[in-house]
Every structure is written in C-alpha cells, then in structure tokens.
Amino acid sequence: MTGVFPSQQIDALFGSGAIMAKTPPVEGQIQPASLDLRLGTVAYRVRASFLTGPGRTVEERLQEFEMHRVDLSQGAVLEKGCVYVVPLMESLALPADVNAVANAKSSTGRVDLLTRTITDGGTEFDRIPMGYRGPLFAEICPRSFSVLVRPGMRLNQIRFRSGKSVLTDAELSELHQHETLATGGPVVIDDGLGFSVDLRPEGTDLVGYRAKPHTGVIDLDRIGGHDPADFWEELRTTNGQIILDPDAFYILVSREAVHIPPGYAAEMAPYLAMVGEFRVHYAGFFDPGFGHSAAGGTGSRGVLEVRCHEAPFVLEHGQIVGRLVYERMREEPAQLYGAELASNYQGQGLKLSKHFSAP
C-alpha cells in the first residue's frame, strides 16, 4: 500500500510500537490524516536554531547551544524573538518503508509561532526519513507574540506515508474534473493547485490583519479568550492591493474555496520565490474532508500566513502566492475533517486563530 496513513492506521502504529509515547494518546490527538505531537515538561532556550547533522543527536547539540532551561510543568512564557527546543512526548521506531513529514498546526501558524520538528541525525526540518528510530523535538520561535505554554500542548503535527503518494499535475487535473478541487477563481495547476489572495472580498473592505508590534502574552489554552484589537490591526482596502511591510506578519485569505476529497490529503507549499520576496505559510496540512461535501462542507478558504522580506512589496488581488500539493491516502480515514470532529476551521473565510474572540 502506498499513500498517507489515515487515522485508523496511525492508531495501529501505536499498537505496533512504531509510535511510542510517555503518556497514552488523548482524545482528538489522532486526526484524519495526522497525529498531533505533545510538548514535554522542559524547554531549552538556545542561542540559535540548528539542525542536528548526520551522526549527531539533539542532546549533544543542546550541550553546545543551551543557554538555560525553562520548567513548563506549571506553565511558562516563551518570549518573542527567542528560540527554544522542547522534547516531545512522542518518539518513533518507523518501519523501513515508512517516512514522515511534520508541520505546525493551523492555530500555531496563525499566531506566528514558528514551530518545526527536529530529530537525531536530521539534515532537514520537519522531514523524518524512512525507518527513523529515536526521539522527536520541537523547535519553537515566537515571532510576533510571546506565548504561555504547558506540557501536553499540541503545536505541531506529523503525517506518515509510504511510497510515492504525491499527485502529478496530470493526475491532479483529472481529479479536478471529477471532484472540483477549487472554486471562486481560475484554477491554475502547475506543480500543484495554485492559491491566490483575495483582496476584493464581497460586501466588505476588510481583507486581513497585521500583527501589532508590542502586545501582551497569548495563553494558548484560552480558546476565544483574547481580544483581537489587543493583538491585531485590521487591513482594509478598496483598490484590490496592499503593501506588505518588511518583517511584518499578516493574516490574509485565499480567493479559492478548497475541497479535499475523502481519499486525499493536501499540504500547502510556498510558490516560486521569483514572484516576490515573501513567505506565505507556516502551517500547511489540509485533512481529508476539508471543505468537501462528504463532510458537510461547501468549500473552505485557505488562510494565508504572510511575512514579507527585504523590501516593501505590493500584493495584488488574485496574485498566486502558494500551491496545494495533493497526496493519495492509503485508505479513507474513519472520520473526515468536519464530520463529527471538533473542527475550528471547516467552512472558514478570513479568520484569526481559535485563541481570539470574534472581531
């Protein structure tokens, strides 16, 4: 079998010992096509981000870069602009034909919390090779806001796959003919499904939000408990364009409404660097059923987490800024995103993370 592991097969990986955890999985931790990873009890403040490198362990590298340790057991603040490494509760003993890819969860990316997975011997962030055996660590760098975290919090997630599961453009075009993968704009398929930005929303001039430079702390356990006005500036325009300021962080929304069929999963990937010096995503997993009629959806917009680099940049309505890479599932998950699951973003439009009250 080739493809992305669905929820029931992720559960089986626990049973076989391919996934191990210091405490048993909690309800909702296994998603339709991914597993949420949980923070442990200590964070290491380090001098700089690092990759482990062949033949070396994270523990060895921490001896080089650790500045001090932060006890998370009673909750602790991770400060904006600092880099931390946190051992995760889960570890792996993958079969020889299974690899994995990790990514920040949607709510993590929407508060500009750069979270990446590192492993022993790793030469890439968020990529776990076939047959990996060892611990997992989260590198966490709060970019716009300081955050309050506790053990067991789930900031990133991991997908397991075997074989070649990514659809070619020809296969993606054929799937679109049968399933209508995107609505709301011209469909562009070029190394994935193109994503464009919506700067002419219907019935409003509100097109996005920009993070304020000086704010309080976000408690990541307080769902709906923060006033957006304390952390975000509204972005409004009537001419279909905005100017991105260097190193500012923005929440925007795609023009396209996305549909992920039950037998597929998707990941948002950056578009070509030549279209502009900005990055468009910090969280990128789209689960089977996202926006799809099989889970009661009628299409869901993709929320874009945007950071500009180098120089101010003019972003225009309809400009392609990212792409969705579709993958086959090994089999359909037992439950779809948005169907009998607590799904914060099914049917979403422009929306801040779940930590904020409705504007």
C-alpha positions as CSV (number, residue, x, y, z in Angstrom):
1,M,0.0,0.0,0.0
2,T,1.2,3.5,-0.8
3,G,-0.1,6.8,0.4
4,V,-0.7,8.8,3.6
5,F,-1.7,6.9,6.7
6,P,-5.3,7.6,7.8
7,S,-6.4,7.8,11.5
8,Q,-7.1,4.1,11.9
9,Q,-3.7,3.2,10.6
10,I,-2.0,5.8,12.8
11,D,-3.7,4.1,15.7
12,A,-2.3,0.8,14.5
13,L,1.2,2.4,14.5
14,F,0.8,2.9,18.3
15,G,-0.2,-0.7,18.7
16,S,2.8,-2.0,16.8
17,G,5.3,0.2,18.7
18,A,6.2,2.3,15.6
19,I,4.9,5.3,17.6
20,M,5.6,5.4,21.3
21,A,4.6,8.0,23.9
22,K,5.4,8.8,27.5
23,T,1.6,9.0,28.2
24,P,-1.2,7.4,26.2
25,P,-2.7,9.4,23.4
26,V,-5.5,11.8,24.4
27,E,-8.9,12.3,22.7
28,G,-8.6,14.2,19.4
29,Q,-4.8,13.7,19.2
30,I,-5.2,11.4,16.2
31,Q,-6.5,13.5,13.3
32,P,-8.0,12.1,10.0
33,A,-4.5,12.1,8.3
34,S,-2.1,13.2,11.0
35,L,-1.0,12.9,14.7
36,D,-0.7,15.9,17.0
37,L,2.6,16.0,18.9
38,R,2.6,17.0,22.5
39,L,5.1,19.2,24.4
40,G,7.1,17.7,27.2
41,T,7.9,19.3,30.6
42,V,11.0,21.3,29.8
43,A,12.1,23.9,27.2
44,Y,15.7,24.6,26.4
45,R,16.5,28.2,25.5
46,V,19.2,28.0,22.8
47,R,21.4,30.6,21.2
48,A,20.3,29.8,17.7
49,S,18.2,27.5,15.5
50,F,20.1,24.4,14.4
51,L,19.9,21.1,12.5
52,T,21.4,18.1,14.2
53,G,23.5,16.8,11.3
54,P,24.5,13.2,10.4
55,G,25.6,11.0,13.3
56,R,24.8,13.6,16.0
57,T,21.9,13.7,18.5
58,V,19.8,16.7,19.6
59,E,21.0,16.1,23.2
60,E,24.6,16.5,22.0
61,R,23.8,19.7,20.1
62,L,21.9,21.1,23.1
63,Q,25.2,20.9,25.1
64,E,26.7,23.3,22.6
65,F,23.8,25.8,22.3
66,E,21.8,25.7,25.5
67,M,21.6,28.9,27.5
68,H,19.1,27.9,30.2
69,R,16.2,25.6,30.9
70,V,12.6,26.5,31.4
71,D,10.3,24.3,33.5
72,L,7.0,24.0,31.8
73,S,5.2,21.9,34.4
74,Q,3.3,24.9,35.8
75,G,3.1,26.8,32.6
76,A,5.8,29.2,31.3
77,V,6.1,32.0,28.9
78,L,8.2,31.6,25.7
79,E,9.4,35.0,24.8
80,K,9.1,36.7,21.4
81,G,12.3,36.6,19.4
82,C,13.8,33.7,21.3
83,V,14.5,30.1,20.2
84,Y,13.5,27.1,22.3
85,V,13.9,23.3,21.9
86,V,11.3,21.2,23.6
87,P,11.4,17.4,23.8
88,L,8.1,15.9,22.7
89,M,6.2,13.2,24.4
90,E,6.1,11.0,21.3
91,S,9.0,9.1,19.8
92,L,9.3,6.8,16.7
93,A,10.5,3.4,15.6
94,L,9.3,3.6,12.0
95,P,9.2,0.6,9.6
96,A,11.9,0.6,6.9
97,D,9.3,1.7,4.2
98,V,7.6,4.4,6.2
99,N,8.7,8.1,6.4
100,A,7.0,11.1,7.9
101,V,6.6,14.8,7.5
102,A,5.7,17.3,10.2
103,N,4.2,20.8,10.2
104,A,2.8,23.4,12.5
105,K,-0.9,23.1,13.3
106,S,-3.2,25.8,11.8
107,S,-3.7,27.6,15.1
108,T,0.0,27.6,15.7
109,G,0.8,29.3,12.4
110,R,-1.9,31.9,12.8
111,V,-0.2,33.3,15.9
112,D,3.1,33.5,14.0
113,L,4.6,30.8,16.2
114,L,7.4,29.2,14.1
115,T,7.3,25.5,15.2
116,R,9.5,22.9,13.4
117,T,10.3,19.3,14.2
118,I,13.9,18.2,14.6
119,T,15.4,14.7,15.0
120,D,18.6,13.0,15.8
121,G,20.8,12.9,12.7
122,G,18.4,15.3,10.9
123,T,19.5,17.3,7.9
124,E,16.1,18.9,7.3
125,F,13.4,20.4,9.4
126,D,10.1,18.6,9.6
127,R,11.3,15.6,7.5
128,I,11.7,12.2,9.1
129,P,13.4,9.6,7.0
130,M,12.2,6.0,6.4
131,G,13.0,3.7,9.3
132,Y,13.8,6.5,11.8
133,R,14.2,5.4,15.4
134,G,14.5,8.0,18.1
135,P,13.1,10.9,19.9
136,L,11.3,14.0,18.5
137,F,11.8,17.6,19.4
138,A,10.0,20.8,18.6
139,E,12.0,24.0,17.8
140,I,9.8,26.9,18.8
141,C,10.4,30.5,17.9
142,P,7.6,33.0,18.8
143,R,7.9,35.7,16.1
144,S,5.1,38.2,16.8
145,F,3.7,37.4,20.3
146,S,5.1,35.9,23.4
147,V,3.1,32.8,24.4
148,L,2.2,30.8,27.5
149,V,2.6,27.1,27.1
150,R,2.2,24.0,29.2
151,P,3.1,20.3,28.9
152,G,0.8,18.3,26.6
153,M,0.0,21.3,24.3
154,R,-0.1,20.3,20.7
155,L,1.6,22.9,18.5
156,N,2.7,20.7,15.6
157,Q,1.6,17.5,13.9
158,I,3.0,14.7,11.9
159,R,1.9,12.6,8.8
160,F,3.1,9.2,8.0
161,R,3.4,7.9,4.4
162,S,4.8,5.0,2.3
163,G,5.7,5.0,-1.3
164,K,5.1,7.8,-3.8
165,S,1.8,9.5,-2.9
166,V,2.0,12.9,-4.5
167,L,-0.2,13.5,-7.5
168,T,1.3,14.7,-10.7
169,D,-0.3,17.7,-12.4
170,A,-2.0,15.4,-14.9
171,E,-3.5,13.3,-12.1
172,L,-4.5,16.5,-10.3
173,S,-6.2,17.9,-13.4
174,E,-8.1,14.6,-13.8
175,L,-9.2,14.7,-10.1
176,H,-10.4,18.3,-10.5
177,Q,-12.6,17.2,-13.4
178,H,-14.3,14.7,-11.2
179,E,-14.2,16.5,-7.8
180,T,-13.9,20.3,-8.4
181,L,-11.0,20.8,-6.1
182,A,-11.3,24.6,-6.0
183,T,-14.0,27.2,-6.7
184,G,-14.0,31.0,-6.7
185,G,-11.3,31.8,-9.2
186,P,-9.5,30.4,-12.3
187,V,-8.0,27.0,-11.5
188,V,-4.2,27.0,-12.0
189,I,-2.5,23.6,-11.9
190,D,1.3,24.0,-12.1
191,D,3.4,21.8,-9.7
192,G,0.2,21.6,-7.5
193,L,-3.0,23.6,-7.3
194,G,-2.4,27.4,-7.3
195,F,-3.6,29.5,-4.4
196,S,-4.3,33.2,-4.9
197,V,-5.0,36.0,-2.5
198,D,-8.5,37.7,-2.1
199,L,-8.2,41.4,-1.8
200,R,-11.6,42.2,-3.2
201,P,-13.9,40.4,-0.7
202,E,-17.7,40.6,-1.3
203,G,-19.6,43.0,0.9
204,T,-16.6,44.4,2.9
205,D,-13.3,46.2,2.6
206,L,-11.7,44.1,5.4
207,V,-9.0,42.0,3.7
208,G,-6.8,40.9,6.5
209,Y,-5.0,41.6,9.8
210,R,-1.5,42.7,10.6
211,A,0.2,41.7,13.9
212,K,0.8,44.7,16.3
213,P,4.5,45.1,17.3
214,H,4.0,45.4,21.1
215,T,1.4,43.2,22.8
216,G,0.8,41.1,25.8
217,V,1.1,37.3,26.1
218,I,-1.2,34.8,24.4
219,D,-2.2,31.9,26.6
220,L,-2.5,29.1,24.1
221,D,-5.1,27.3,26.4
222,R,-7.5,30.2,26.4
223,I,-9.7,29.5,23.4
224,G,-11.6,32.6,22.4
225,G,-10.2,34.4,25.4
226,H,-8.2,37.2,23.7
227,D,-9.5,40.5,22.2
228,P,-8.3,40.7,18.6
229,A,-7.9,44.5,19.0
230,D,-5.1,44.0,21.6
231,F,-3.0,42.0,19.1
232,W,-4.1,42.8,15.5
233,E,-4.6,45.8,13.2
234,E,-7.3,45.5,10.6
235,L,-6.3,45.8,7.0
236,R,-8.8,47.5,4.7
237,T,-8.6,48.4,1.1
238,T,-10.9,49.2,-1.8
239,N,-8.5,49.1,-4.7
240,G,-7.5,45.4,-4.6
241,Q,-4.0,45.8,-3.4
242,I,-2.0,46.2,-0.2
243,I,1.7,47.0,0.5
244,L,3.5,44.4,2.7
245,D,5.9,45.9,5.1
246,P,9.3,44.1,5.6
247,D,9.2,41.6,8.5
248,A,5.5,42.4,9.4
249,F,3.2,39.4,9.8
250,Y,-0.2,39.3,8.1
251,I,-3.3,37.1,8.1
252,L,-5.0,37.1,4.7
253,V,-7.3,34.6,2.9
254,S,-7.3,32.8,-0.4
255,R,-9.7,33.7,-3.2
256,E,-10.3,30.0,-3.9
257,A,-12.5,27.8,-1.7
258,V,-10.8,24.4,-1.4
259,H,-12.3,20.9,-1.4
260,I,-10.2,17.9,-0.2
261,P,-11.9,14.6,-1.2
262,P,-12.0,11.8,1.4
263,G,-9.4,9.7,-0.3
264,Y,-6.8,12.5,-0.4
265,A,-4.8,14.9,1.8
266,A,-3.0,18.1,0.9
267,E,-0.2,20.3,2.1
268,M,0.3,24.0,1.4
269,A,3.7,24.8,-0.1
270,P,5.4,28.1,-1.0
271,Y,5.2,29.4,-4.5
272,L,8.2,30.4,-6.6
273,A,10.4,32.9,-4.9
274,M,10.6,34.9,-8.1
275,V,7.0,36.2,-7.7
276,G,8.0,38.2,-4.6
277,E,10.2,38.2,-1.5
278,F,7.6,37.0,1.0
279,R,6.7,33.7,2.6
280,V,3.1,32.5,2.6
281,H,2.6,29.7,5.1
282,Y,3.7,28.5,8.4
283,A,1.1,25.7,8.7
284,G,0.1,23.6,5.8
285,F,-1.8,20.3,6.4
286,F,-5.3,20.0,4.8
287,D,-7.1,16.9,6.0
288,P,-9.5,14.6,4.0
289,G,-12.9,16.2,4.1
290,F,-11.7,19.8,4.5
291,G,-14.3,21.9,2.7
292,H,-15.8,18.8,1.0
293,S,-19.5,17.9,0.6
294,A,-18.8,14.4,2.1
295,A,-18.1,16.2,5.5
296,G,-20.9,18.8,5.1
297,G,-18.7,21.4,3.5
298,T,-19.3,23.7,0.6
299,G,-15.6,24.7,0.2
300,S,-13.3,26.3,2.7
301,R,-10.9,29.2,2.1
302,G,-7.2,28.8,2.9
303,V,-5.9,31.2,5.5
304,L,-2.6,32.7,4.4
305,E,0.1,33.5,7.0
306,V,2.3,36.0,5.2
307,R,5.7,37.6,6.1
308,C,7.4,40.0,3.7
309,H,11.2,40.0,3.4
310,E,13.8,42.5,2.2
311,A,11.7,45.3,0.8
312,P,8.1,46.6,0.8
313,F,6.0,44.5,-1.7
314,V,2.7,45.3,-3.4
315,L,0.3,42.3,-3.3
316,E,-2.5,42.4,-5.8
317,H,-5.9,40.7,-5.8
318,G,-5.8,37.3,-7.5
319,Q,-2.0,37.1,-7.3
320,I,-0.9,33.4,-6.9
321,V,1.0,33.2,-3.7
322,G,1.1,29.4,-2.8
323,R,0.1,26.0,-4.0
324,L,-1.6,22.9,-2.7
325,V,0.2,19.6,-3.2
326,Y,-2.3,16.7,-3.1
327,E,-1.5,13.2,-1.9
328,R,-3.3,9.9,-2.0
329,M,-4.5,8.3,1.2
330,R,-3.7,4.6,1.8
331,E,-7.4,4.4,2.5
332,E,-10.2,6.8,3.6
333,P,-10.0,7.8,7.3
334,A,-12.6,6.5,9.7
335,Q,-13.7,10.1,10.3
336,L,-13.3,13.1,8.0
337,Y,-12.4,16.6,8.9
338,G,-15.5,18.5,9.9
339,A,-17.6,15.3,10.2
340,E,-18.4,14.5,13.9
341,L,-15.0,16.0,14.8
342,A,-14.4,19.3,16.6
343,S,-13.2,21.3,13.6
344,N,-12.4,25.0,14.2
345,Y,-11.9,26.0,10.6
346,Q,-14.4,24.0,8.4
347,G,-16.2,26.4,6.1
348,Q,-13.8,29.2,7.1
349,G,-13.2,32.5,5.4
350,L,-10.9,35.2,6.7
351,K,-10.4,34.0,10.3
352,L,-7.9,34.5,13.1
353,S,-6.8,31.6,15.3
354,K,-9.2,30.0,17.8
355,H,-7.5,31.9,20.6
356,F,-9.3,35.1,19.7
357,S,-12.9,36.1,20.2
358,A,-14.9,37.1,17.1
359,P,-13.9,40.6,16.0
